[in-house]
Amino acid sequence: MPYLTTRDGARLHYHDIGRGAPVVLLHGFAMPAALWLPFVLPFARRYRFILPDLRGFGGSHRTPLAQRCLLTQHADDLADLLQGLHLRDVRLGGLSMGACTALQYHRLYGFDRIRSYLHIDQSPCVRNTADWAHGLLGATQAARLADWQTLMRKLEPYRGQPYARLPKPLRRALWAKLGEFFDFAFHHRGWKAVSRLARYELLIRRVAPTANWTIYLDSVRSYLEDDYDWRTTLPALQVPMTVLIGNDSIMYPAEGQRTIRELVPHARIVDIPDCGHAIPFEAPRAFRRELARFLG
């Protein structure tokens, strides 16, 4: 399996599939990059897909963060990937945390290497403020994140210890919270039922491994504390941009996502009806259609 050595000497795993013009797709929180494979394989004869496992997840799960800010870490790793593989004129796409990574990369590095950008169900600002009520989990953000903070305080004393040393009640609480978070990603009842299986440790650990279990705490902490408001930098985005919005997204209310039209007037906004946050999985036909249009 291919790995890239990043600036701090860490090894970042990625999939490299197909041939042709380069396309980089960035996955969401707690997802492995391999989940993109069913969507990209039909296009692999014309495009080269580079699918990185962002640090802490998938094949890069054991790779620790080298800095406190999660998305700056991921943006730096993306910069190293593009430079290390000599990629230019790249079609870039990101879902949720992957979209956040793309926006953070744009803030820090610009889009000189990027040809076009596919933005999938992500608000331009994560935390709610006095002038913004459309961040992560919308109006319920304060209560939901307060629950996470309570759990994080209980787990923090175990940082540095193997996952197996966590008391069972805390392990159950961690998976319950992650299961609840996954539930917010879906609108359809069937997918919600599947997401609730995350509460069963033996099942969820196949998707969300635990060797580096603190990555889940570090991710939530970063969303709580770091500056993830890209409303001031998005107007500088000049490349063609497609924005896919799940009209029934609980994770990031559609109303807030539509404000991207004001920040990037040339962006093409696509509303996906009867769909939540995880657009590729809840609306696969619509996603394949829009992916084909984006690539073409």
C-alpha positions in Angstrom: 0.0 0.0 0.0 1.4 3.5 -0.8 2.5 5.8 1.9 3.7 9.4 1.8 6.3 10.7 4.2 5.1 14.1 5.5 7.2 17.1 6.7 7.3 15.7 10.3 8.4 12.3 9.2 5.0 10.6 9.6 3.6 8.1 7.1 0.3 9.0 5.5 -1.6 6.2 3.8 -3.4 6.8 0.5 -5.1 4.9 -2.3 -3.9 5.6 -5.9 -6.3 4.3 -8.5 -6.8 4.8 -12.2 -5.0 6.9 -14.7 -5.5 10.4 -16.2 -6.2 13.8 -14.7 -5.6 13.8 -10.9 -8.6 13.9 -8.5 -8.1 14.1 -4.7 -11.1 13.2 -2.5 -11.1 13.9 1.2 -13.3 11.7 3.5 -15.3 12.7 6.6 -14.8 12.2 10.3 -14.1 8.6 11.4 -14.4 7.4 7.8 -11.7 5.5 5.9 -10.8 6.7 2.4 -11.8 3.3 1.0 -15.4 4.3 1.3 -14.9 6.4 -1.8 -14.0 3.4 -3.9 -17.5 2.3 -5.1 -18.0 5.9 -6.4 -14.7 6.4 -8.2 -14.1 3.0 -9.8 -16.4 3.7 -12.8 -14.3 6.7 -13.7 -10.9 5.1 -13.1 -10.1 4.7 -16.8 -10.1 8.4 -17.4 -9.0 9.9 -14.0 -6.4 9.1 -11.4 -8.0 9.2 -8.0 -5.8 9.8 -4.9 -7.7 9.1 -1.8 -5.7 9.9 1.4 -6.6 8.5 4.8 -6.4 11.7 6.8 -4.1 11.5 9.8 -5.8 9.5 12.6 -8.2 7.7 10.4 -8.3 4.7 8.1 -4.9 3.4 7.1 -3.4 6.5 8.9 -5.1 5.8 12.2 -1.9 5.1 14.1 -0.3 8.3 12.8 -0.4 10.8 15.7 -1.1 14.5 15.3 2.1 16.6 15.3 0.2 19.8 16.2 -2.8 20.8 18.2 -5.1 22.1 15.4 -6.6 19.1 13.7 -7.6 20.8 10.4 -4.3 22.6 10.0 -2.6 19.3 10.5 -4.8 17.8 7.7 -4.2 20.8 5.5 -0.5 20.5 5.9 -0.6 16.8 5.1 -2.7 17.6 2.0 0.0 20.1 0.9 2.7 17.5 1.4 0.6 15.0 -0.6 0.2 17.3 -3.5 3.8 18.4 -3.5 5.2 14.9 -2.9 3.2 13.3 -5.7 3.9 16.4 -8.0 0.2 17.0 -8.5 -1.1 20.1 -10.2 -4.4 21.0 -11.9 -6.1 18.9 -9.4 -9.9 18.3 -9.1 -10.4 18.4 -5.3 -13.4 17.2 -3.4 -14.2 16.9 0.3 -17.1 15.7 2.5 -17.7 17.2 5.9 -14.3 17.1 7.7 -12.7 16.6 4.3 -14.4 19.7 3.1 -13.2 21.5 6.2 -9.7 20.3 5.4 -10.0 21.7 1.8 -11.2 25.1 3.2 -8.3 25.2 5.7 -5.9 24.2 2.9 -7.3 27.1 0.8 -6.9 29.5 3.8 -3.2 28.5 4.4 -1.9 27.6 0.9 -4.3 29.0 -1.7 -5.7 26.9 -4.6 -2.8 27.4 -7.1 -2.6 23.6 -7.5 -6.4 23.2 -7.7 -8.4 23.2 -10.9 -11.9 22.9 -9.4 -13.5 22.1 -6.0 -16.4 19.9 -5.0 -17.8 20.8 -1.5 -20.1 18.3 0.1 -22.4 19.3 2.9 -20.3 21.5 5.0 -21.1 24.9 6.6 -18.6 27.8 6.0 -18.4 28.2 9.8 -18.4 25.4 12.4 -19.2 27.1 15.7 -22.3 29.2 16.4 -21.7 32.8 17.3 -23.7 35.9 17.9 -24.0 36.4 14.1 -24.1 32.8 13.1 -26.6 30.1 14.0 -26.0 27.5 11.3 -22.9 25.7 12.5 -22.4 22.1 13.5 -25.8 20.6 14.7 -27.5 24.0 14.2 -29.6 25.2 17.1 -28.8 22.2 19.3 -25.0 22.8 19.1 -24.5 24.2 22.6 -26.3 21.3 24.3 -24.7 18.6 22.2 -21.2 19.9 22.5 -21.6 20.3 26.3 -22.4 16.6 26.5 -19.1 15.9 24.6 -17.2 18.2 26.9 -18.5 16.3 29.9 -17.4 13.0 28.4 -14.0 14.4 27.4 -13.3 15.5 30.9 -13.9 12.0 32.1 -11.7 10.4 29.5 -8.8 12.9 29.6 -7.1 11.3 32.6 -6.7 8.1 30.5 -4.8 9.8 27.7 -1.6 7.9 26.9 -3.0 4.6 28.1 -4.1 1.7 25.9 -7.8 1.7 25.0 -8.2 -1.6 26.9 -7.4 0.2 30.1 -10.5 2.5 29.8 -13.2 1.6 32.3 -16.0 -0.2 30.5 -18.6 2.5 31.4 -16.5 5.1 29.7 -16.0 2.9 26.7 -19.7 2.5 26.4 -20.2 6.2 26.8 -17.7 7.0 24.0 -19.3 4.6 21.5 -22.8 5.9 22.5 -21.7 9.5 21.7 -20.0 8.4 18.4 -23.1 6.4 17.5 -25.3 9.5 18.2 -22.9 11.6 16.1 -23.2 9.1 13.2 -27.0 9.1 13.6 -27.0 12.9 12.9 -25.3 12.2 9.5 -28.4 10.5 8.1 -32.0 11.5 7.2 -33.4 8.1 6.1 -34.7 5.8 8.7 -32.8 2.8 7.3 -29.4 4.5 7.5 -30.2 5.8 10.9 -30.8 2.2 12.1 -27.4 1.2 10.6 -25.6 4.1 12.3 -27.0 3.1 15.7 -25.0 -0.1 15.5 -22.0 2.1 16.3 -23.1 1.8 19.9 -21.9 -1.8 19.8 -18.2 -1.8 20.4 -17.3 -5.0 18.5 -19.0 -3.6 15.4 -17.9 0.0 15.4 -14.3 -0.9 16.1 -14.1 -2.5 12.6 -14.7 1.0 11.1 -13.3 3.2 13.9 -10.2 1.5 15.3 -8.9 2.3 18.8 -5.1 2.0 18.7 -5.1 5.8 18.6 -8.4 6.2 20.4 -7.6 9.8 21.5 -8.0 11.0 17.9 -11.7 11.1 18.5 -11.2 13.4 21.6 -8.7 15.5 19.7 -11.1 16.0 16.8 -14.0 17.1 19.0 -11.7 19.4 21.0 -10.5 21.0 17.9 -14.0 21.6 16.6 -14.8 23.2 20.0 -11.8 25.4 20.3 -10.1 26.2 17.0 -11.0 28.9 14.4 -13.0 27.1 11.8 -14.8 30.1 10.3 -13.9 30.4 6.6 -16.3 33.2 5.7 -13.5 35.7 5.4 -11.3 33.5 3.1 -14.0 31.9 0.9 -14.5 35.0 -1.2 -10.9 34.6 -2.5 -11.7 31.2 -3.9 -11.6 31.7 -7.7 -11.7 28.2 -9.2 -15.0 26.6 -10.3 -16.8 25.3 -7.2 -19.7 22.9 -6.8 -21.6 22.8 -3.5 -23.7 19.7 -2.8 -26.3 20.3 0.1 -28.4 17.7 1.8 -31.7 19.5 2.2 -32.5 17.6 5.4 -29.0 17.8 6.9 -29.0 17.8 10.7 -25.2 18.0 10.9 -25.1 21.3 9.0 -28.4 23.0 8.3 -29.0 23.7 4.6 -29.9 27.3 5.2 -26.3 28.0 6.5 -24.7 26.1 3.6 -26.6 28.2 1.1 -24.8 31.3 2.3 -21.8 30.1 0.3 -23.6 31.5 -2.7 -23.1 35.0 -1.2 -19.4 34.3 -0.4 -18.6 32.6 -3.7 -21.0 34.0 -6.3 -19.7 31.8 -9.1 -20.3 28.6 -7.1 -22.8 26.1 -8.4 -25.3 25.2 -5.7 -27.0 21.7 -5.9 -29.7 20.9 -3.4 -30.2 17.2 -2.9 -33.8 16.6 -1.7 -34.8 14.0 0.9 -31.2 13.7 1.9 -29.1 14.3 5.0 -25.4 15.0 5.6 -23.9 11.8 4.1 -24.9 12.6 0.5 -22.8 9.9 -1.3 -24.5 7.1 0.8 -28.1 8.4 1.1 -28.3 9.7 -2.5 -25.8 7.6 -4.4 -27.4 8.1 -7.8 -27.5 11.9 -7.4 -23.9 11.9 -6.1 -22.6 9.8 -9.0 -24.4 12.2 -11.4 -22.9 15.2 -9.8 -19.4 13.6 -9.5 -19.5 12.9 -13.2 -20.5 16.5 -14.0 -17.7 17.8 -11.7 -15.1 15.6 -13.3 -16.2 16.4 -16.8 
